[in-house]
Amino acid sequence: MQSTVSAVEQWTNENKLHLNADKCKEMVIDFKKAKHQFAAISINSKELELVDNAKILGVTISNM
């Protein structure tokens, strides 16, 4: 996953855009009983906050 985020980060830099790591969150949705442990994702060397739910345009998305 980090390689994909890094590719998006590189694309935004090349196109003079900015990813704000403070406004980005990480949510893992895993349907297995034994939950996986994934490596943290970072943008601009800042680790993203891991959340259980997020509200986007008035819609709450939850990993439960």
Buried (B, 14 or more C-beta within 10 A) or exposed (E): EEEEBEEEBEEEEEEEEEBEBEEBBBBBEEEEEEEEEEEEBBBEEEEBEEEEEEEEEEEEEEBE
